[in-house]
Amino acid sequence: MCGEEAEQFHSRRALLRGAATAAVAVGAAVALPGVAGAATKAETQGSGHHGRGRVPVEKISIQLYSLRTALQADLPGTLSALADIGYRKVELAGTYGRSAEEFRGLLDKNHIKATSTHVGIDGDLDKTIADAKILGNTRANVPWANFDTIDGWKQFAGRMDTAARKFRQAGIPLGYHNHAHEFAPIGGVRPYDVLTRNTNPRYVHLEIDLFWAVEGGMDPVSLYRQHCPRVVQYHVKDRTAAGEMVDPGKGVIDFPRIFRHTRPHLAEYIVEHDNPTDPLSTAQTGFTYLRNVRF
């Protein structure tokens, strides 16, 4: 069981005690689970007791949406800069006017693998899957869905389940990437619960965006345990106590706590910032943080 694996070294009592400590440190931010005050976060990362875990470099990736302005301005140069930082994996969000073959050529030139991609499922699915195979994707994720009714979410779940089976036949598992609205109940029912209950866990995995999960009032550790082993990817983006998005490690989300209690089955830790001031600086900050964080 996933919960048992995550608890090998830490009891639930210890977890709750740590959350209580974080709540005291954060003050006004205590209403949001998964966050910690700066001092508590630093202590967590620096403590020898919590220093056993680390993110393997081969599991570090970045969502290229974070670099869209730089990629539009200089696609080859930006990919080269990512390689210089140390990235060997990326998650795609389009190919910036290049064909799948052309984009794959640029990736190969920089020794980067596009292991994951964000895709839609309502267009030409055969073309989407064919391009994903050319690009070398090993996972795909639907990045966004929003419906006003629970029935709308149920219908979407059905379409996603059907699409996921087709993706799986091509050897590319399909998953869903959350924002915050999926955790806001509609008539007392959470859309995220509808989506997960009406898709087959054998075919539909989950990519948890940690910023948006916390923004939606969720504790990422509890969310992981509820849906493990479906959770295979994280979007690692940070927030201030006031809710502003910042680079990983610059805010109050307690990533060491989250990583420490959710290690089993995680395949990728994907750096992201929706609207960075300096995309390549964000890429460097995120990579450095994930290489050095200890948990």
N, C-alpha and C positions, 0 to 999 in steps of 0.2 A: 504494500500500500504506500502511496506517495507521502501521506502524513507521517507514517512510521519512519520512512527514509529521512525526511526532513528533520525529524526529532531525534536523530541518533545522538547528538551531543547537547541538545538544549530542550529542557522541559517546557511545557506550555506555561507553567508558573513563571519560569524565567523570562519567557517571551512577554507575558503580560506585565511583569515587573519592569522590563525594559521599555515597554510602551508607556507605562506610567511615568517613568523618568523623563522620557521624551516630552510628554505632555506638560510637565512642570517647566521644562526648558523653553518650550515654544510659546507658552502664554496664550496669546490670542489665537494661535493656530491649532489649538488642541482639538478643535472640532473635526479636523481632518486627520484620519488615520494614516500611518505610514510616513509621518514627518517627524523630524527631530530638530532641536535647537543646534546652533552651530557648535557650541561647546560639547554637547553630548555626542554629536556626530564625529567631531575630531577625536574624542575619547574612544569612541567605538572603533574608529579606523586605526588608532594608534595602540590600542590595547593588545598586549601579547596574547591574552586569553582568547581574543576574537581574531587572531591573525592567521588562522590555519588555512582559510580559503582565499582563493584568488581567481580572477577571470582569465582563463587560458587565452593567449593571444590569438589562437586560431578560432576563437569564438567571438572575437570583436569585429563588428561591422559598423556601417554608417548608412543611414537612409539618405539617398542622394537628393531627395526633396529639400533637405536642409541646405544644399549647395546649388539650388536651381539657378540663382542669379549668376553665380560664378560659372556654372556649366554652360549657360546660354551665352555668356561672354567669351569663354575660352574653354571648350570641352576638352581638347587634348591636354592643355596645360593644367587644368584642374584635376583631371584623373592622375596626371603625373605627380602633382603636389600631394594627393592623397597617398600615393604609393610611397613618396618620400617620407611622409609622416609615419608610415608603417602599416597602413591598411592593406589587407590582402583579400578582404571581402566587402561587398557593398550590397545594399538593397535598392532596387531600381524603382523609379516612379516616372516611367517614360524614357524615351531614347533621344530626346532633344533634336528632332528632325532627321535623325540618322536611321537607316534601316537596322534591323536586328543584326544582320551580318556586319555592317559597318561598325556598329557599337561594340559588338563582340571583338572585332579586330583591335579597337582601341583598348579594351579591357585586357586582352591578351598581351598587347605591347607593354602594358604596365604591370603585368603579372598579378592582376586583380580578377577575382571570380565574383560574378553577380549571382550569389547563391540564392537570393530571394528577390521577389518583385511584387509590386502592388498592381493589381489588375481589376478590371471590371468583368462582370459575368453576363451582362445583358447585350453584348455586341456579338461579333463573330468569334465564337468560342474556339473554333478550330484554328483560326488565324492567331488568336491569343496564345493558345497552347503551342502552336508551331514556333512562334517567335520566342516563347519562353524556353523551348528546347534548344533553339539556336544560341540563345544568350547564355545557356548553361545553368538556368535556374533550377534549383532543387526544391524550392518551396515558392508558393504564391499566396498572396493575401488580398482579400477585398478590403480596401482602406476606409470605406465609408458607406453607411446606409442610414436612412432616417425615414421613419413613417409615423403618421399621426395616430394610427390605431394598432392595437395588438394584432388584429387580423392581417394588417399590412406586414407586420413583422413575421407572422406565421407563413404568409405566402412567400416572403423573401427567403425565409429559412428553407422552404421547400425547393426554391430555385437554386439556392446555394448547395443544398445537399445533392441535387442532380448534377450541378456543375462539378462538384468535388469528386464525384465518381468518375467523371470524364477526365478530369485532371489526373486522378490517381492511375487511371489506365495508361496515361502517358508518363507515369513515374514522377509526377510533380504534385505532392500533397497541397491542398488548398486550405487556407485558414481565414480567420476574421480578425481585423485590427479595430480595437475600440477607440471611441472618444468618451466624453462624459455623459452624453445624452442617453446612452443605452442603459444607464443605471437609474434614470429618473422614471419612476412608475407611471404607467398610463392606466388609469382605472384600478390602481393597486397592484399592477403586474409590471415587473421590470422587463423591458425589451431584451436585455442580455440573457435573462433566464429563458425567455421564449426562444431566442436564437439557439442557445446551447441545448435546450431540451428537444428541439425539433430538427436537429442535425445529428447525424451519426458520428460519434466520437472516433470511429475507425477511419472516417474520411475527412472530417473537418477539425483542424487543429485551431489553436488560439494564439494570437500574438498580442500580448498585453502591453498597452502603452501606459507606462507607470505614471506619467504626469496626469493623463486624462482619467485614469482610474482613481487616483487620489482626488483630483478635481471633482469627480463624481461621488465622492464620499466613501470610497471603498478602501479597505485595507488590502494591499496587494498580496500579502502573505495569505490571508484568508481566501482571497479570490483564487490564488494559485492552488491552494489545498482543495478547494471546492471542485476544481476542474482538472487537476492533475490526473493523468499524464498528458492531457490535451495541450497544456501550455508548453510551447517549445521555443518561443522567442519573446524577448522584451524589447520595447523601445525605451531607451534610457534617456530621459529628459527631466530636468529639474525645475523646481518652482520656489519662489520666495514665500515667506509666511503670508504675504499679501496676495499671492496667487499669480505673480508675474513669472513667465517662463524664462529660465536662465540656462546656461550651459551646465552639463553634468558636473556635480560636485560643488556648484556655486550657490546652491539653495538649501532647503531644509528637508527634502525627501531623504529618508534614512535608508539609502541604498545598501549599506553593509548589513543592516537587519534583514532587508528583503532578500538579498542574495544569500545570506547565511542560512535562511530557513526555506529556501526554494531551489536549491541547487539541482536536485534530480531532474533529468530530462531536458534541461535548458540547453538548446543548441546554439543560440546566438543572442548576444547582447548588442543591440543596435543603437548607436548614438543618434540623437535627433534633436533638432530645435526648429520649430516651425518658421520663425522669422528672425534669424540671427543677424546681428549688425555686421559681423565679419564672418562669413561662412567658413573660411579656412581656419580662422582662429578657433571657432567652435569645434571644428573637426580635430584640431590639435588638442584642445582642452579635453574633449571627450575621450580621445584615445589615451592621453596621458592619465586621465582619471581612472579609466578601466584597467589600465596596466598596473596602476599603483594601489588601488583600493584593496584593503584586506578585510576579511570577514571571517 
